[in-house]
């Protein structure tokens, strides 16, 4: 299972949303935040999606 960390930016308003999903197509996944969904309902889904990271586990690895 691939986990995507993404940033969505509304093209008209510039509002940004950071999230993660296991959806097969993170570009089609709209997000789920309460404020974000209200914004999408008001302004439409005109959004650019940037994939920040693809992971196969939720484990955080830190290096020294």
C-alpha beads as a LAMMPS data file, in Angstrom:
LAMMPS data file: protein, C-alpha beads

64 atoms
63 bonds

1 atom types
1 bond types

-500.0 500.0 xlo xhi
-500.0 500.0 ylo yhi
-500.0 500.0 zlo zhi

Masses

1 110.0

Atoms # bond

1 1 1 0.000 0.000 0.000
2 1 1 1.363 3.401 -0.993
3 1 1 0.718 6.399 1.241
4 1 1 0.836 9.805 -0.442
5 1 1 1.658 13.034 1.396
6 1 1 0.321 15.855 -0.748
7 1 1 -0.310 19.585 -0.903
8 1 1 -3.356 20.908 -2.723
9 1 1 -3.535 24.556 -3.775
10 1 1 -6.774 26.151 -4.948
11 1 1 -5.984 27.824 -8.290
12 1 1 -8.344 30.778 -7.856
13 1 1 -7.921 31.608 -4.161
14 1 1 -4.482 30.229 -3.261
15 1 1 -5.771 28.356 -0.190
16 1 1 -3.529 25.374 0.556
17 1 1 -4.351 22.013 2.122
18 1 1 -1.855 19.445 3.372
19 1 1 -2.965 15.850 3.683
20 1 1 -2.258 12.180 3.212
21 1 1 -4.175 9.459 1.421
22 1 1 -3.907 5.836 0.326
23 1 1 -6.155 6.523 -2.674
24 1 1 -4.941 5.024 -5.953
25 1 1 -5.147 8.492 -7.551
26 1 1 -4.242 11.255 -5.068
27 1 1 -4.840 13.865 -7.777
28 1 1 -8.545 12.972 -7.891
29 1 1 -8.870 12.648 -4.100
30 1 1 -10.338 15.977 -2.961
31 1 1 -9.284 15.942 0.689
32 1 1 -11.491 15.870 3.743
33 1 1 -10.790 18.821 6.071
34 1 1 -13.872 20.715 7.269
35 1 1 -12.571 24.158 6.245
36 1 1 -11.153 22.786 2.973
37 1 1 -14.441 21.125 1.979
38 1 1 -16.394 24.305 2.784
39 1 1 -13.953 26.245 0.569
40 1 1 -14.312 23.712 -2.288
41 1 1 -18.106 23.827 -2.051
42 1 1 -18.012 27.635 -2.217
43 1 1 -15.326 28.133 -4.905
44 1 1 -15.350 24.869 -6.877
45 1 1 -12.699 22.185 -7.270
46 1 1 -10.069 24.047 -9.317
47 1 1 -7.048 22.580 -7.555
48 1 1 -3.399 21.737 -8.255
49 1 1 -2.044 18.687 -6.394
50 1 1 1.639 18.355 -5.556
51 1 1 2.855 14.971 -4.280
52 1 1 5.385 15.705 -1.548
53 1 1 6.266 12.124 -0.649
54 1 1 5.318 8.528 -1.405
55 1 1 5.730 6.067 1.471
56 1 1 4.992 2.412 2.093
57 1 1 4.792 2.695 5.900
58 1 1 3.645 5.182 8.563
59 1 1 6.913 4.715 10.460
60 1 1 9.041 7.826 10.836
61 1 1 12.752 7.233 10.366
62 1 1 15.185 9.843 11.615
63 1 1 18.871 9.949 10.830
64 1 1 21.714 11.411 12.859

Bonds

1 1 1 2
2 1 2 3
3 1 3 4
4 1 4 5
5 1 5 6
6 1 6 7
7 1 7 8
8 1 8 9
9 1 9 10
10 1 10 11
11 1 11 12
12 1 12 13
13 1 13 14
14 1 14 15
15 1 15 16
16 1 16 17
17 1 17 18
18 1 18 19
19 1 19 20
20 1 20 21
21 1 21 22
22 1 22 23
23 1 23 24
24 1 24 25
25 1 25 26
26 1 26 27
27 1 27 28
28 1 28 29
29 1 29 30
30 1 30 31
31 1 31 32
32 1 32 33
33 1 33 34
34 1 34 35
35 1 35 36
36 1 36 37
37 1 37 38
38 1 38 39
39 1 39 40
40 1 40 41
41 1 41 42
42 1 42 43
43 1 43 44
44 1 44 45
45 1 45 46
46 1 46 47
47 1 47 48
48 1 48 49
49 1 49 50
50 1 50 51
51 1 51 52
52 1 52 53
53 1 53 54
54 1 54 55
55 1 55 56
56 1 56 57
57 1 57 58
58 1 58 59
59 1 59 60
60 1 60 61
61 1 61 62
62 1 62 63
63 1 63 64
